[in-house]
Amino acid sequence: GQWVSATGNKIKELDDEGLKEGEQAEAKADWSDLICGAGCEILQTEMRGITLKQLLQLRTHIQQRCVQEGWTDRAEQSPTYKQKLEPHKMNLYQVTDWVLLP
């Protein structure tokens, strides 16, 4: 299957090693399960927080997409670099890479 980042900039192709970047295309990834409200901008990082409801939505999102899309650890400095990720073993850096940054 083909996927793109949430920004819609780069299409990605699913293979045995996870997702690879490729050409631009229409976004197919569904991020709607993570939207709850209009949102806002909080400039000071230390003032940002997450509610229990948002945390549970994030967990469900990861459980639904991680294995299905073949997420791998993309941090070169990580001891699990290029290994397939498991939703219940992901750390905050991996969640940031796959969910928060796209």
C-alpha positions in Angstrom: 0.0 0.0 0.0 1.0 3.6 -0.3 0.9 6.2 2.5 2.0 9.8 3.0 2.9 11.9 6.1 0.2 13.9 7.8 1.5 17.0 5.9 0.8 15.2 2.6 4.3 16.1 1.3 5.8 12.7 0.7 4.3 9.4 -0.3 5.6 6.3 1.4 5.6 2.7 0.2 5.1 -0.2 2.6 7.7 -3.0 2.3 9.5 -5.5 4.6 11.7 -2.8 6.2 8.8 -0.5 7.0 7.8 2.7 5.2 10.0 4.4 2.6 9.9 7.9 1.4 9.0 8.5 -2.2 7.3 11.0 -4.5 4.5 13.4 -3.6 0.9 12.1 -3.7 -2.5 12.6 -2.1 -2.6 11.9 1.6 -4.2 8.5 2.6 -3.3 8.3 6.3 -6.2 9.0 8.6 -5.4 11.2 11.6 -9.0 12.0 12.5 -8.9 9.7 15.6 -6.4 12.1 17.2 -8.5 15.3 16.8 -10.5 16.4 19.8 -11.5 20.0 19.6 -10.3 23.0 17.7 -6.8 23.0 19.3 -4.6 25.9 20.1 -1.0 27.1 20.0 1.0 27.0 23.2 4.3 28.6 22.7 6.0 27.6 25.9 6.8 23.9 25.8 6.7 23.6 29.6 3.1 24.8 29.6 1.8 22.0 27.2 0.0 19.0 28.6 -2.1 16.1 27.6 -5.4 14.9 29.1 -6.1 11.3 29.9 -8.6 11.1 27.1 -5.9 12.3 24.6 -3.4 9.8 26.0 -5.9 7.0 25.5 -6.7 8.2 21.9 -2.9 8.2 21.2 -2.6 4.6 22.5 -5.4 3.4 20.4 -4.0 5.2 17.3 -0.6 3.5 17.8 -2.2 0.1 18.4 -4.2 0.4 15.1 -1.4 1.6 12.9 2.0 0.5 14.1 1.9 -3.2 13.1 -0.4 -2.7 10.1 1.9 -0.1 8.5 5.2 -1.7 9.5 6.6 1.0 11.7 10.3 0.7 12.4 12.7 2.5 14.6 14.2 5.2 12.5 16.7 6.6 15.0 20.2 5.7 13.8 21.6 6.0 17.3 19.0 3.6 18.8 20.0 0.0 19.6 16.8 -1.1 17.8 17.4 0.9 14.6 15.5 -0.5 11.6 13.7 -3.1 13.8 10.0 -3.4 13.6 8.2 -1.6 16.5 5.6 -3.1 18.7 2.9 -0.8 20.1 3.3 -1.8 23.7 7.1 -1.4 23.6 7.3 2.0 21.9 9.1 4.8 23.7 8.3 8.5 23.6 11.0 9.1 21.0 9.5 6.6 18.6 6.0 8.0 19.2 7.3 11.4 18.4 8.9 10.2 15.2 5.8 8.4 13.9 2.9 10.4 15.4 3.8 13.8 16.6 6.2 15.0 14.0 4.5 13.9 10.7 
